[in-house]
Amino acid sequence: MQLRSPGESRLFYQKKVIYKYIVMEINEFIENFADQFDDIEVASLTPTTVFKELEEWTSLIALSVIAMIDEEYDVLLKGEDIRNASTIEDLFNTVKSKQEK
């Protein structure tokens, strides 16, 4: 077993907390995303899900997702943002980048 210095231990802990926070954040985003659909179980979605290939994906769902993101994350997406994203994680990253501005 390799011992860490106090500085290394602190850095390891910080990285672990940040990773856990990001995972929790994207899981919450996926839950909110899944709520826009009638027949999709949240357990069937992952960050790498290509959302436009989902059977229920329609322009109406796209509008619902845009409205949900505006309401839940205070970010206004454009149709171009949806078109440029392929996966749920792409969409999540777009939202995060707009929040930071």
N, C-alpha and C positions, 0 to 999 in steps of 0.2 A: 504494500500500500504506500502510495506516494503522499507525503504530507505537503500541504500548501502553506505558504506564508500567509499572514493575516490579510495582506493586500490582495493576494490571489484568491483567498477564500471569499473576500468581500466582492470581488469582481465576478467570481463564479455565481455567487448568490444573486447579484444584480442581473446578470444575464438570464438566470433561471426565472426570476420574477418578471422580467421584460417578456421573455418567451411565453410564460404562463398568461400574462396580461394580453398579449397579441392573440393567442389561441382563444382565450375567453372572448375577446372582442369579435373575432371573425365568426365564432360559433353563434354569438348573439345576432350578428348580421345575417347569418344563414337562417336562423330562426325567423327573423323579421322578413327575409326574402321569401321563405316557404309560406308564410302567412298570406301572401298575395295570391296563392293558388288554392283551388278547391280540393284537389285530389292528390296532392303531393305530400308525402311524409317527410318531415325534416331529416329523419335518419337516412333518407335516400340521397341527400345532397351533401356534397363535400366542397371544399374550396376549389377543387379542380373540375367541378361539374361545368360543362359547356351549356349554359342556361338556354341559349337559343335553340338547342337540340331537344329540349324538353317538349314532350307532346302537348302540354297545355300552353306553351309559350305563344302569345299573340301580342298584337300591338296594344290591346287593352291591358294586358298584364304588364307590358312595358310601362304604360302610363301609371299603373298602380304602383310599380316599383319606384318610379320617379317620385310619386307623391309620398310614398312611405319614407324614402330617403330624405325628402324635404322635411317631413314631419319629425322623424326620429333623430336625424343627424344634422338638421339645419343646413343642408347642402342642396343647392339647386343644380340638378343634372340636366343636360341637354340631350336630345336624341343622338347627337354625335357621340356623346360619352357612352351611351348604350351600344351604338354601332361599333365603337372602337374596342369594347370589352368582349372577351370570348368566354371567360370563366367567371364564376361568382367572386373568386379572389381578385380578378382584374377589376371588377366593379367595386369591390371593397377598397382596393388600393386607390382607385379614382376618388372615391368618397374621402378617404383619409387625406389624400393630397390636397383636396379642395378645402378640407377643414383646417389645414395648416396654413392656408393663405390668409 
